[in-house]
Amino acid sequence: MSPHEPRSSCPLAYALDVFGDRWTLLIVRDMLFRGLQRFSEFAASPEGIASNILTDRLKRLEDLGLVARRPDPEDGRRVLYHLTERGLRLGPAMIEILRWGLEMDPDTQLPARFRSMLGGDTTALLAELAKKHRALADGNTPEEADG
């Protein structure tokens, strides 16, 4: 479904049109929480997304203004992806979905540091994530963005 042709005027239906498939939120997760930027990094995610589906979802997220891309300074033939300000607005919902998933299945795998962050101040966590992504969007390396 095209991002310009919603199936109805319902905001939930719109949201499901954007990220209601099995892969889109995982790509956003990888950008937001894991700091992934390269196609190869997304493709190596443990869920095993096929390259054609990954290409389609990244393009769709870009078309919706949730993701932007820029040339990879290490290899001009490749691109780096990052969340836009609009994409970062998914942060609160993603955190709540993660909290819900942990509550429903406490055996899910999540690094201890991040598990403890989810139990803390959501505003501070979102500010930290947004700062990192703005630094990545400005062309900083992940290491520079963490600093």
HUNOR-V28493 format. One line per field, one symbol per residue. phi: phi as a letter, one per 40 degrees, with the letter a starting at -180 (. if undefined). Layout:
phi->???
This chain:
phi->.cccbccaccccccdcccbcccbdccccdcccbbgcbcdcccccdccgcccccddcccccccccgcbbbaccccadcbbbbaccdcccccddccccccccccccbccccaddccdcccccccccccccccccccccccgccdccccc
